[in-house]
Amino acid sequence: MPFIKGEDRNQIHLLPNTLDDFVEEESPVRVIDAYVDCLALEELGFQVFSGARAGQKPYRREDLLKLYLYCYMNGIRSSRKMETETKRNIELMWLISKLQPD
């Protein structure tokens, strides 16, 4: 698999709840998730990773776009603050499947 994959949103941990239980049905992150999932990113100019180059696997384009949109909507402009948010914000963990891009 040529992409780094996050954890499943419905994975049960030590707590009796799943990550999905912590995000409200009316939360704006659900809108961002649905919006990015319906976009044709290749038609918008996003390049597809071929997997031919050596090195670390890239993150999925959809996940990074969701991260950027969420942070833009919440006034987070710094990449370091974005990284911090992925570790502490439950809505953002849900949105990008607990990925922590650095």
N, C-alpha and C positions, 0 to 999 in steps of 0.2 A: 504494500500500500504506500503510495508516494506522499501521503499527507500525515501530519501529526494529528491524532484524533483525541478528543476530549472524552471525559466520562459521560456515561449515559445519564440523562436528566432524571430518570426514574429509578436509578440505582439506590437501593436502601443501604444506609450506613448504620452506625451504632444508634443513632437517634431513630425513633420510630417513624419519622417523616422523611419524605423524599424532598429533593431540592425544589421540585415543582409545587409542593405544598406551601412553600414560603413566598411564592410569587402570586400576587392577587390576579384574579381574572381580568380586571380592568387596568392592569399595569401597562404603562407605555412601552415596556420592553417587549411585550407580546405583539404590539403593533410593529415595532422595529423588526422583530423576528419574521413576522408574516410578510412584511414589505420586502425585505432582502431576499427571502425565499422565492418570491414571485418574480424577481428581476431576472432578465436574461443578461447576465454579466458579460458574456462573450460579445454580444451585440453592442454593449456599452464601452467596449475597448479594454476590458480586463483580459490579461493574457492567461493562457492555460499552462500549467506546469507540466512539462513533458516527462520529467523524472530521469532525464539523461545525464544530468550533471551530478558530480560527487558533492558530498557535503550534507549538512543538516536538512532534513525534510522541511519544506515550507508549511506555514499555516494555510488553512483553506481561505480562499478569497472572501467567501461569505462570512466567515468568523471575524476576519479583520475589519470588514466593512461594518458589521454589526457593532464591533467595539468602537470604531471611529464615530459612527452615528450616535451611539449612546453617550459617548464622552462629549461630543459636540453639543448635544441637546442639554447636557448638564454642566456646561461651562468648564470642562476639563480639557485644557489645551496641551499640557506638558506630557511627553511620553513617559516620564517617570511617575507622574501622578496617575496616568492610565494604568501602568503596571501595578501601582499600589491599590487602585480600585478593583482590579481583577482578583486581588487577594482578600479584600474585606467586604465587598459589596455583593450581597446574595443575589440581587437581580442580575447583575453583570455575570456572576458565576453561572446562573441559569441560562443567560443569553448565549454565552460562548462555550458552554459545556465544561466549565471549570478550567479552561485553558489559562495560562499565565504567560503571555508573550513578554519577553524582556527586551 
